[in-house]
Amino acid sequence: MKTTSAVLYDMKKPPPYRESRPLVVEELELEGPGPGEALVEVVAAGLCHSDLSVIDGSRPRPLPMVLGHEASGIVREVAAGVEGLKPGDHVIFSFVPLCGRCGYCAAGRPALCERGNAANGRGTLLSGARRFKNRRGEPLHHHLGVSAFSRYTVAARESLIPIPVEVPLEKAALFGCAVLTGVGAVVNTARVEPGARVAVFGLGGVGLAVVLGARLAGALQIVAVDLLAEKLDLARRLGATHAVSAGDGQAVDVVREITRGGADCAFEAVGSARVLGQAYAATRRGGRTVTIGLPDPGQRLDLQAVSLVAEERALLGSYMGSAVPQRDIPRLLDLYLAGRLPVDDLMTQRVQLASVNAAFDALREGTVVRQVLCV
């Protein structure tokens, strides 16, 4: 069948992207689903910094590739071996296809799934297949088993989470990455307790989802840190108790003063080793620092090593919110439907596929939180 998609052929093209046009919107040939796979009509896809990291070359992936990993859609066809899904079902994509059989999946840590992450690294579906071809007949790679910047896509059953039809699909897309990653980092990785003092460095979609998660967990103080006043204002509306500008060079000292000696838990949601160092410095003795952003692989972190032991501090990585998507996404959606997770406020604007490069300019400049591509 034919589908219109946004394809990345070359990384590291110079911004502004609306001029260099790293993403080429073109008609592709999409093969039908193979065993264990489903054809999904993509309804909404969020634009995430993880996509931007592939475009700018700091998160290398095999090319050419159909981008997009945070999405929702409607199942249109299922192949042999697919259980628990039927045409017409609404789904959210998991950007790690969870094999369910490796040691990490068995231990309840499917974000580290061996088979799923290996397939993602190769740019294939879990089966090893590639279902997209361009007009020249060249096979194209899949982005994280999703490839959501496409009118239609094929995904492994393990990448698809059925959801209630009453959840608006535009909002549902955000639960596939931003909400799952941010709230998951709070409740799964850090295990923030009621009364905790929390700091959040970086207020993109994921950082603001951390604010939502910290409020949900009952944190006493939620100190939001960012360069942009608009994002600090939004963080306050979402539940932050304090807002600190990162531009005056005193953010760490201010956070430590507000939290009376340092945060119990600090979250870094920028993808910067420098900011991660600031988040670590903002915690108290016995504090935890959780890093969520994906920095360039060349960045290195410089810490006073003795503080990890002498002050019993912890430095934790959180990928996909340390979540079990089949368990956590339905729970988060229930909280959303109950009015306890106001995710609607994270969505800045709707964009069309033809404007995808300009939309990534806005994301790179930091002027938006979450843009939703209406494919």
Summary of the structure (lengths in Angstrom):
residues: 375
radius of gyration: 20.0
end to end distance: 16.3
largest distance: 62.5
contacts: 1411
relative contact order: 0.16
helix: 35%
strand: 26%
